[in-house]
Every structure is written in C-alpha cells, then in structure tokens.
Amino acid sequence: MIATFLSITGFLFIHWISSGHFPLSNLYESLIFLSWSLSIIHMIPYRISFIYYFF
C-alpha cells in the first residue's frame, strides 16, 4: 500500500508540473486523485493499529 501511495504521489506531482494546474480538471485526473486519497484513508487505521500493537 505504501508503494502504491508513493507511486500515485509521484505521478500526481509530475502531472501537476507538466500540466501547470492541480490534476482535478477531468474525470481521469479526478479518479487518480480519488485513488490517492483512498490509499491515504486506508493507511491511517493500519498505522494506528500497528503503533498500538507495539506500545
């Protein structure tokens, strides 16, 4: 999941630089942003449960 998040983050950043605007202007860019935000939402509970497991 971390590799997916980093890959999509890199893609969004490169696409932002090349297009000159934040990538939310069409359906393709919006769905990529949605998958990026869902990967963050998925990682947050995993990290919290991982931290509580060791402490």
N, C-alpha and C positions, 0 to 999 in steps of 0.2 A: 504494500500500500504506500509505503514511503517512496519507493521508486516511481510509482505512478504519479504521486503528488509532485515530485521533483521534475519529472518529465513534462507534465502538463504546465507547471510553473514556468519552466524554460521555454516551452512553446508559446505560452501567452506573452511572456516578456519579449521574445524575438518578434512575434507577430505585432505586438504593440509598437515596437521600434520601427519595423518595416512599414506598417500602415499609417503611423502617425496619430492614431487615436486608440483609445482603450477598446479592446476587442469585444464589443457588445452590440455591434451595429446590424448584424444579420443573424439568421437562425443558426447557422453553423458556428459562429463565434459565441453565441449565447449558450448553445449546448456544450461547447468545450468549457466555458466558464462554469456552467452548472455541474459538469463532472468534476471540475477542480474543487468547487465548493463542497460537493458531496464527499470527496475524498478527505477534506479537512474535517467535516462533520463526523465521518467515520473514525478518524484517527483520534479525536479528542477523548471519547469514552475509553478507547483502548489504552491510551496513555495514562489516564486517571486510574484505571483498574490495575495497570502494570505498576504504577507507583505505590498504590495501596497494598499490593501483593508483597512488596519488599519492606514496607515500613509499618 
